[in-house]
C-alpha cells in the first residue's frame, strides 16, 4: 500500500510496510471492534503505532463508524465531553451541565455501534480515562475504544484498576530488530530496494535505530543526496552526508 504523503514527512513513493507489528495490530483491532471492547496500543515515539492503526482501521468492514480523537494537552473530563461532542458531529450547542451533557452523549452512542480511536493517549490522566470507561460501561452504548499512545499511556492506564481490568488487548510496539530492518526497509522506499544490505545495516546502526520515523527522515535526506549527486544507488558516503543533517 503506497501512501501519497507519508505520515512523518512529505516522502514521495514511500509505502506502508506490513510488518509483524502491523499484522498483529490488524488482528487485535479486528477482534476488539468485533467484541465492542477496549484495547491499548503503546510504545515509543516513531515506532509506527498511529500509522499502523490508521491502516488497520481503513481495512474494517464497510460502514464501521470510526471517529478519531487526538489530545495535545492533559484534558479534564469536561474537555473530553467537548471533544466527543465535536467528533460525533452533534447538532446544536453543547449542554452546560455535566449530567445533561452525559445524557446527550450516551443517547448518541446508543444509536449504533461506533469505534473511537483515541490518539496521543499519553496525554490522558486518570480523570479522562475514567470518563471513557464511564461511557463504555453504559449498557446502552455500543463502543469499541482503541487507545494509542506513548509509554505514559500504559503507565497511567495500569494505575487505574477499574479501567485497566477492562482492557481487552494490550499491544506494545517496539523498535524493528536488525533482521526486521533488512526485511522491511527495502519495501519501504525504492531507494533502498537495491541497496547493499550492509549499507542498510550501517544506516540503521548509525542513525535510524529501528525507528520508522527516523527511517523516514533519513530516507528523505538520502533521496535528496541521490538527486543532487546523480548517483544511481545509496552508498556510505551519501549516508554520512544524510547523518550530518540528523544531528
PyMOL commands that set and color helices and strands:
alter all, ss='L'
color gray80, all
select helices_A, chain A and resi 20-34+49-58+77-87+98-109+121-123+126-137+151-158+161-164+178-188+190-192+197-208+212-229+236-246
alter helices_A, ss='H'
color red, helices_A
select strands_A, chain A and resi 38-43+66-70+114-119+143-149+167-173
alter strands_A, ss='S'
color yellow, strands_A
deselect
rebuild
show_as cartoon
